């Protein structure tokens, strides 16, 4: 069945109109998602220096709400450090009310004593976050470096500088805080695109 030149032009106009309207619809959808994006708490637990950072996914770049380190003196007993981690995290959760937490995955330590101490700090942090009812996800350190720097064995300085650049911070964050912010950024990247490899939930 043939069509007239006029009918062909009408078809072209309709297709052209649909094509022109597609872009604003996609932009509107993305904007709506960005507006309703949840606050992400990144957490890098350590007995003497637990890094934390909270971001809000947004355009043109994520918004940084908070970042820092829960520092504990080497002279403190471990029990005092654990209490400070719990109390500080409770204050952060109460003040900023993040929706989801991303924590650094386990690593294999050659020193058993180091592994036990790290486990204590991680356990205290996880219990505090779970107490607040947040979703908790785990990301391996190598995966974070790959996502942020593009190299799974990147040094801490490279991570810090890239986090500063991605979040448009005036100064590079401390090493522990940079790791925490990198965790949050990695989670934001993973959840903003379709992927078959879902984040590991704890």
Helices and strands as residue ranges (DSSP letters): H 5-35, E 39-44, E 49-56, E 63-71, H 78-96, E 100-104, H 112-131, E 135-139, H 141-148, H 156-167, H 175-191, E 200-201
